[in-house]
Structures are given as structure tokens and as C-alpha cells.
Amino acid sequence: MEIVFWLSFLMILYVYLGYPLSVLVLGLFRRAPVQRASRTPAVTVVIAAYNEEGVIAATVRNKLEQDYPEHLLEVLVVSDGSSDRTDAIVAAFDDPRVRLLRQEPRAGKTSALNMAIPHAHGEIIVFSDANSIYAPDAVRQLAANFNDPQVGYVSGKMIYVNPDGSPVGEGCSAYMRYENALRAAETRIGSIVGVDGGIDAVRKELYVPMKADQLPDFVLPLRVVQAGFRVVYEPQAVLRESVLKRADDEYRMRVRVSLRAFWALFDMRALLLFKPDPLFSWQLWSHKVLRYLCFVFMAALVVANLALLDHGLFYRLFFLAQAGGYLGALIAPTLERKGYGSRVLTFGHYFLLLQVASAHACGKFLLGRKQVVWTPRKG
């Protein structure tokens, strides 16, 4: 059991600390700078929308007002079987740069994107969620990276804002800051592994239609890498989005994303074989596979620790630390409501939520379940 204990402990440390540090150190010796330049290729912003009457007008207007040449920017909205006023609101825009497509019956975001791309006039496709409000120069900042012929996909900087100060929101915001820092480090050595679907861009020529159940902001970047191009992070292309306030909403979203990620990893498993790009295979194993399976190491650590309680004071103290950490994470929302909040416990609560959601999603994956459509994320 000591082997299980130490292996589990070291794997958890590696996933969240060892791998990021390894990327940072590697970046000192291996540099792959992006050849950015101020260029403005034709851009099509694609927005898949389902019943988004409350936010779609502001989102479309935000894209039309981007600091980008008007004649080189268009907005293409695909209404995925919306039953509210989404279609009417988009159709009411008196601007030839705005076009509306309707997918009927409802078939999910991935099918909506597949439908939209053949209608796009742009050389670069920018993917926006229906509630994504970009910084004024976000599209320009994304486009600058495509001056580099090796860049095929660019992901912007997602900043989750939490005006209400909810514990789930605080944890989500902290986790996103960690992710953004890791993506910046990964870009320095080659390609990033994770992207944000609300502010991404791809060369139109590299878009390959995906299966309806595939996660577009996971599978598409992996296909771009498979095609021999880079996927990079652009911190100056900023999207601010409200976090989910309720733990159950965040949990459902995380289960859905994790389930689709498991299927994406299965579909793109050839990239895990350490050829032809051993570096990216290592990144994919470390940043995604092992992270989504971290709940296994955490559970094994608890079980092994229990079995080793009579093997010395160290194991007893370590178990008390584990038990205290889990208890603190569980009661963090209650402490927050009573005015005894702690950033450490708040992040612990969110971290535990992620692990349980990954375990739930893994169970669904092993049972062969898939999810194609869902209710859009709301802040």
C-alpha cells in the first residue's frame, strides 16, 4: 500500500504542479515565438445560439463594433431550433454583415458549426458564444497571430468575473487564472492543449466537420495539431464572462464538458502515441488525460492512507490533513455565508467539485453515454 500511497500522491503533485513547472523550465531552453503582425484577413464570426433572446443582440452588436475593417468582418448566427425571439432579433439587424441561418430540428452546437462554415466568407473563422462580449480589439488581436504560417488556431483569454462573490465563482475565477498562465507557458514551447470556445479562431481551410457529439473546442484544435499546425494562446484577446453562481449549475456544466472531453480524447487517441510529436503527446497526457483522471489518484490516496494508519505517525497526520482538507472544502460555502470565508477553502471546494464531476463523467463515458444538446451556460 505504500507504493499506492506515494504513487498517488506524486501523480497529484505532478498533474497540478510538476507539469506546469516542467513546461516553464522547458520554455527556458525551447522557444517557439509566434510571428505576430498587424494584418487584417477577412473574418467571419460564427455564433451558435439556442434561445438566447436575452443576450444575442448585445453579442452581435459587440462583434459589429470591433476595431476591425468593416468590409472584412461578418457575423453569422446559427439558430439551433430556437423557440424564442432569437431569430427575429438577429433578422432585425439592418446590416448586410449579419446573416442568420436556422438549424431545424435542434441538433446541438457542433452540428450548427458544421452547417455554418460552408456559408462563411472569411479566411479566418472566429467562434463566439451567444453571450460572449469581447474587448474592442479582440478580433484584431486574434487575427495578428495568423501572420505566422505555422499557426492554425488561436485561443483568447477568458476572464471569469464574479460580481456577486459566490464561492463557486471565486473558485472558477482562480482556476481560470491558473489555466491562462499554463497556456501562456505552453505557447512558448509550441502548442497549447486546452482552449476556450467563446473566443477562438481557426483558419477556415483547417476546419473539418465533426460528429455531433464531439466537443468542438477540444477536437478541432487537436485536429489542427494533427495537421501539423500550432494552436496558440493570445492573452491580449480578452473575453470577460460571468461565472455560474450556483454549485449545481457549475457541476452540471462540468460533467457535460468532461464527458465530451473523454470522448474527444478517445476519438483523437492517435495523438497520445508519442508520434509524430512526442512533445505534444506528453502535454496531452499531462494536461488533459491525467487531469481528468486525477480523481482516481485522490481516491487511491485516501484508501491507501487508511490502510497505512498503523504504519507510523506520518501516515496518521497525513490522514488527518486529508480529512480536514476535504471537510473544509465541503463546508466552505456554509462558512462563506456566515462571514468566515477563506480563499483556500473556497478554491478547495471548487477543486473538489471538479473532481467529482470528472468521476461522474468518466462513469458515463464507460457506460457509452454521450451528450449532444444542452441548455446554454448562464452566468
Residue pairs with C-beta under 8 A, 6 or more apart in sequence:
1 304
1 307
1 308
2 304
2 308
2 311
4 300
4 303
4 304
5 301
5 304
5 305
5 308
5 315
7 297
7 300
8 297
8 298
8 300
8 301
8 304
9 297
9 301
11 290
11 294
11 297
12 294
12 297
12 298
12 301
14 286
14 290
15 286
15 290
15 291
15 294
15 297
16 291
16 294
19 286
19 287
19 290
20 181
20 182
20 185
22 286
23 182
23 185
23 186
23 189
23 283
24 185
26 189
27 185
27 188
27 189
30 188
30 189
30 190
31 188
31 189
32 187
32 188
32 189
32 190
32 230
33 188
34 145
34 148
34 151
34 187
34 230
34 232
35 147
35 148
36 144
36 145
36 147
36 148
37 144
37 147
38 140
38 144
39 143
39 144
39 146
39 147
40 68
40 69
40 72
40 140
40 143
41 72
41 122
41 123
41 124
41 143
41 146
42 72
42 73
42 121
42 122
42 123
42 124
43 68
43 72
43 73
43 74
43 122
43 123
43 124
43 125
43 126
43 139
43 143
43 201
44 74
44 75
44 76
44 120
44 121
44 122
44 124
44 125
44 126
44 204
45 63
45 73
45 74
45 75
45 76
45 126
45 127
45 128
45 139
46 76
46 78
46 113
46 116
46 117
46 120
46 125
46 126
46 127
46 128
47 56
47 59
47 60
47 63
47 75
47 76
47 77
47 78
47 128
47 129
47 130
48 78
48 80
48 109
48 112
48 113
48 116
48 129
48 130
49 56
49 77
49 78
49 79
49 80
49 82
49 86
49 90
49 130
49 376
50 79
50 80
50 81
50 82
50 86
50 106
50 130
50 373
50 375
50 376
51 82
51 83
51 84
51 86
51 376
52 59
52 82
52 84
52 86
52 130
52 131
52 376
53 82
53 84
53 85
53 86
53 89
55 130
55 131
56 77
56 86
56 89
56 90
56 130
57 89
58 133
59 128
59 129
59 130
59 131
59 132
59 133
60 75
60 77
60 90
60 93
60 98
62 132
62 133
62 134
63 73
63 75
63 128
63 134
63 139
64 73
64 75
64 93
64 95
64 97
64 98
65 136
66 73
66 134
66 136
66 137
66 138
66 139
66 140
67 136
67 137
67 139
67 140
68 139
68 140
68 143
70 97
72 122
73 97
73 122
73 139
74 97
74 98
74 99
74 120
74 121
74 122
75 97
75 98
75 99
76 99
76 101
76 116
76 119
76 120
77 90
77 98
77 99
77 100
77 101
78 101
78 102
78 103
78 112
78 113
78 115
78 116
79 86
79 87
79 90
79 100
79 101
79 102
79 103
80 103
80 106
80 107
80 108
80 109
80 111
80 112
80 373
81 102
81 103
81 104
81 105
81 106
81 107
82 102
87 100
87 102
90 98
90 100
91 100
99 119
101 115
101 116
101 119
103 111
103 112
103 115
106 373
107 212
107 372
107 373
108 212
108 213
108 372
108 373
108 374
109 216
110 210
110 211
110 212
110 213
110 214
110 215
110 216
110 372
111 212
111 372
113 127
113 210
113 216
114 209
114 210
117 125
117 204
117 207
117 209
120 204
122 204
123 203
123 204
124 142
124 143
124 146
124 201
124 202
124 203
124 204
125 201
125 202
125 203
125 204
125 207
126 139
126 142
126 199
126 200
126 201
127 197
127 198
127 199
127 200
127 201
127 202
127 216
127 217
128 134
128 198
128 199
129 197
129 198
129 241
129 376
129 377
130 376
131 241
131 376
131 377
131 378
131 379
132 198
132 199
132 239
132 241
133 239
133 240
133 241
134 156
134 199
134 237
134 238
134 239
135 237
135 238
135 239
135 240
137 236
137 237
138 156
138 199
138 237
138 238
138 239
139 237
141 156
141 234
141 236
141 237
142 154
142 156
142 199
142 201
142 234
142 237
143 201
144 234
145 151
145 154
145 201
145 232
145 234
146 154
146 201
146 203
148 230
150 229
150 230
151 229
151 230
151 231
151 232
152 202
152 203
152 206
152 224
152 227
152 229
152 230
152 231
153 195
153 200
153 201
153 202
153 203
153 206
153 220
153 221
153 224
153 229
153 230
153 231
153 232
154 200
154 201
154 202
154 231
154 232
154 233
154 234
154 237
155 183
155 192
155 195
155 196
155 199
155 200
155 221
155 231
155 232
155 233
155 234
156 196
156 199
156 200
156 233
156 234
156 235
156 237
156 238
156 239
157 180
157 199
157 233
157 234
157 235
157 236
157 237
157 238
157 239
158 176
158 180
158 196
158 198
158 199
158 239
158 241
159 173
159 176
159 238
159 239
159 240
159 241
160 169
160 172
160 173
160 176
160 240
160 241
160 242
160 243
161 173
161 240
161 241
161 242
161 243
162 169
162 170
162 172
162 173
162 242
162 243
163 242
164 245
166 243
166 245
166 246
167 247
167 332
167 333
167 336
167 341
167 346
167 349
167 350
168 243
168 244
168 245
168 246
168 247
168 250
168 333
168 349
168 350
168 353
169 243
169 244
169 245
170 343
170 346
170 347
170 350
171 346
171 347
171 349
171 350
171 351
171 353
172 243
172 244
172 250
172 350
173 243
174 343
174 346
174 347
174 350
175 347
175 350
175 351
175 354
179 194
180 233
180 235
182 287
183 192
183 194
183 233
184 233
184 235
186 192
186 193
186 233
186 283
186 287
187 232
187 233
189 279
190 230
190 279
190 280
190 283
191 225
191 230
191 231
191 232
191 280
191 283
192 221
192 231
192 232
192 233
193 280
193 283
193 284
193 287
193 288
194 218
194 287
194 288
195 217
195 218
195 221
195 231
196 217
196 239
197 216
197 217
198 239
198 241
199 237
199 238
199 239
200 217
200 221
202 220
202 224
203 229
206 223
206 224
206 227
206 229
207 220
208 220
208 223
210 216
210 219
210 220
211 267
212 372
213 260
213 263
213 370
213 371
213 372
214 260
214 263
214 264
214 267
215 257
215 260
215 261
215 263
215 264
218 260
218 261
218 264
219 264
219 267
219 268
221 231
222 264
222 268
222 271
222 284
223 268
224 230
224 231
225 231
225 271
225 277
225 280
226 268
226 270
226 271
241 379
242 379
243 250
243 379
244 250
244 253
244 377
244 378
244 379
245 379
247 333
247 353
249 378
250 350
250 353
251 353
251 356
251 357
253 377
254 353
254 354
254 357
254 358
254 361
255 357
255 360
255 361
255 364
256 361
256 371
256 374
258 292
258 357
258 358
258 360
258 361
258 362
259 361
259 364
259 365
259 369
259 370
259 371
260 370
260 371
261 288
261 292
261 361
262 292
262 361
262 362
262 365
263 365
263 370
265 272
265 284
265 288
265 289
265 292
266 365
271 277
271 280
271 281
271 284
272 281
272 284
272 285
272 289
273 281
274 281
274 282
275 281
292 358
292 361
292 362
293 358
293 362
294 355
294 358
295 355
295 356
295 358
295 359
295 362
298 355
301 322
302 322
305 315
305 318
305 319
305 322
306 319
308 315
309 315
309 316
309 319
325 348
326 352
328 342
328 344
328 345
328 348
329 345
329 348
329 349
329 351
329 352
330 349
330 352
331 345
332 341
332 342
332 345
332 346
332 348
332 349
333 349
335 341
335 342
335 345
336 346
